[in-house]
Amino acid sequence: MFFLKKLVAYFILPPGLLVIAFVLLGILTKRKLAKLIAFSFALFVYLLSIEPIKDVLYKPLEEAYPVPSKPEGDAIVILGGGAYNTGILKEDSTKRLLTGFVLHKQTDLPIILSGGASIGALPEAEIMKELLLTLGVDKGKIHTDVNSKDTEENAQEVKKLCERLGCKKIILVSSAYHMRRAVLAFQKVGLEVVPYPTDFKRDMKYNLYSLLPKMSVFTDSYKALREYLGLVWYSF
């Protein structure tokens, strides 16, 4: 009975609902091309919503750089991963910030926070700074870039801060799935980078529920696909 309730819930809410809708559309339509498109979209949405496929997408991204046991550098750079207009960090940003905080406690290196904001919102770097201050980090150890809007701009703005601070080698903290693109961007501006990935998305432990479509998994798959698109863009 418990499994049946779960099964019904997964398929009356998105993305399971979308899978059912596309399947019904494929059954009801008479045109072969329309059937093919409908069933293809049903399969596409379903596959992106289950954990094994999500993990396949993340594997090449998250295995690019291992977590170093004793990272060395002149500063810790923490990249923002999003914040709400209410001044609360999103999940990726929170994990990155906590990882950078632990690194700071271990090394006492200065911290560079990189992340701007959309129009009218508080810059993400400032939100992260306030949290670090609350956690007891010395204000003089925190430096912020509040202008950057994407990874390329993160690298450019951090480079300016590093030149002012005399930093040549940075410990770069970001989500594991984002690290390949981030390293490329920071190396491009001439910084020596020690990647320190965090926020790993793969679980690798599956059960029957792993094959049911979930919105959280669909969101993670979207992030992975966006990274691949970004890497293609960077190759040009």
Secondary structure, DSSP 8 states (H G I E B T S, - for coil): -HHHHHHHHHHHSTTHHHHHHHHHHHHH---HHHHHHHHHHHHHHHHHTSHHHHHHHHHHHHTSS---SS---SEEEEE---B-TTS-B-HHHHHHHHHHHHHHHHH---EEEE----TTS--HHHHHHHHHHHTT--GGGEEEE----SHHHHHHHHHHHHHHHT--EEEEEEEGGGHHHHHHHHHHTT-EEEEEEE---------GGGGS--HHHHHHHHHHHHHHHHHHHHH-
